[in-house]
Amino acid sequence: MTTVRSDSYLTLHYRITTLDGEEFLSTFDMSPATLQMGGGQLADTLESVLLGLPAHERFVFELEPNDAFGQHNPRLVERIARSGLPADMELKENSVVEFTAPNGGSFAGFLRELDMTYALFDFNHPLAGKTIRFEVEIIGIM
């Protein structure tokens, strides 16, 4: 029987929810996802629970914060002066804002608060500090 390895190419459906049922992401109501294990398309911690699983079955995992998206890090919450942000940056409270890194890459922050002089951004993963439910149905393994 073929099982998921660290270099497998997978076709699968998956759903990530909080324990109270708030859905963060799901492919079950659309086309299945395809991913290369180790390719960065799925968090390493989520990939690790897939190792050794067979195809054609559905699995549900309850993952504590350290086994999912980590603990919430207060050092990743930062108050930034509006004068230090690009003038054309669209700022809307309770939204995700994309930033360009010095190396040309990008990263996102969640804009928690906004006033006339400062913006409070949270650069933690939105599920950091939360226990999650990870449901997966592996359709195919190559």
N, C-alpha and C positions, 0 to 999 in steps of 0.2 A: 504494500500500500504506500502510495506517495504521500509524504507529509511536508509541511512547510519547513524550508531550510533558510539559512541566513542570506542565501543568494537566489532564492526562488522569485519567480515572476508570478503574481497572483491576480486572479479575477475574483472579486468579492463584493459583498454588501456589508456595510457596517453602520452602526449608530452609536453616537456618544451622547449620553444624557447625564444630568445630575441625578442624585438619588431621589429627589422629589419629582422627577419626571420631566424636567425642563430639557427639551431637545436642543443640543448644540449643533449637531451635524448628523445627517442621515442620507444614505444612498438607496435605502430600501424602496423609495417611491420614484426612483429614476433608474437610469442605466447603471449597471454595476461599475465599480471602480476597478481600474487596473493599476498595479504598482509593482515596482521592483523593490524587493526587500533591501534595505540599506540605502535606498535612493533618496531618503529625506521627505518622501511624500506623506509619510505617517510618522508620528513621534516614535523615537527609538523605544520608549517604554511600552508603547502599544504594540509595536512590532515584536517585542520580546515575548509577549503572551501568545503570539501566533505560532512561534517555533514549535514544531512537532505535531501541529494539528493536521488532521486529514481534511480532504475536500468533502463536499456534499453533506455537511452537518452545520448546525447552528450552535454557537457557544455564547455564553454571557459571563462576563467577568465584572466583579466589583473591585475597583482599584482605589486604594488610598492615595492621597495627594502625592506622596513620594514615589509611588508606582505609576503615576499618571502624568500630571503636568507640574509637579513640584509644589513646594510650599509657596505661599504668597510672600514676596520679599519686599518689605517696606522701603528698601533702598531703591527699588525700581519705580517708586511713585515720586514724581518730580514736579515742582512748581516752576514754571518757565515764564519769564517776563514776555508779555505780548510783543514788546519792542524787539525781542530776540528771535521772533518767529518770522518767516517770510511773509511779506505784506499781502501776497496773493493766496496765502493758505486759508482754505475754508475751515472755519472753526465753528463747530456745533456741539454743544454739550451732549454727553451720552452717545458719542459716535467715535468711530475708529479713524484715526488720522495717520496717513502714510508720511514717513520721513525718509530723506535720502541720506545714507551714511557717507562719511568721508571717502570710503573706498568705492563708492558708486552703487553699492547695494541699497536695499531698502529695509525698513523696519516699521512697525506700527505701534501706536500708543492709543489707549482709550482715554478720551477727554472726559474726565469726571466733573470738573468744575471750570467755570469761565466767568471772569469779571472784567472790568475795564482795564486792569493792569496785568493780570496773571492768568495763566491757564494751568490747571492741574492735570497732569498726564499720568496714567498707570501703564507701565511697560511690561507688566506681568502678563502671562497667558491668561485669557479670561477665565479659565478653569483652574488656575493655580490656587492651591489651598482647599480644593474641593475633592471629595470622594466621588468618583464617577462610575457609571455603568457603561461598559463597552460590550456591545453585542455585535457579533460577526458571523457571517455565513460565507464560507469559502466555496466558491463555485468551481474554480479550476486552479491547478498548480502546474507550473512549467519550470 
